[in-house]
């Protein structure tokens, strides 16, 4: 008996959730179209952008994927007593 009650409550919750989604309580669906069309006007034009390579001194701190880890820039000296 309790098993049927739990199954009925789960089905009721699922139907309630579907009703809420269809009514738009969580906002418009993604397929409803552009919600903020002004962002399209603020996009950067790709023909204006230009990529330039880094100079060797600028590229020293850039990580290399798959490369060895850089050595730590630390000085060694004995501890004073």
Steps between C-alpha positions, in 0.01 A plus 500: 500500500777742593686416178201614292469820700868586439464422129189720479672789678804477272274504194306797639823691561621424149173621349513816714856570386406454135205739545724763663756475219234531230349805673841672497548532875877439461533754219480458125628183340835525315322427172280809549756720322747766599408654835769768493541617141704806604795268564516429128562869440787507751696213347856565389550486126746221416650691207627764744683249720856405420713238666869558548757258637649550842858616531737252659528697825119529524447129434729384784220479757242342266424135584570235239249219488677166517837659567713458811420706806713815525772507762431706808683831514635458856841541657648229722696587813552333834274591788653721768505365854 
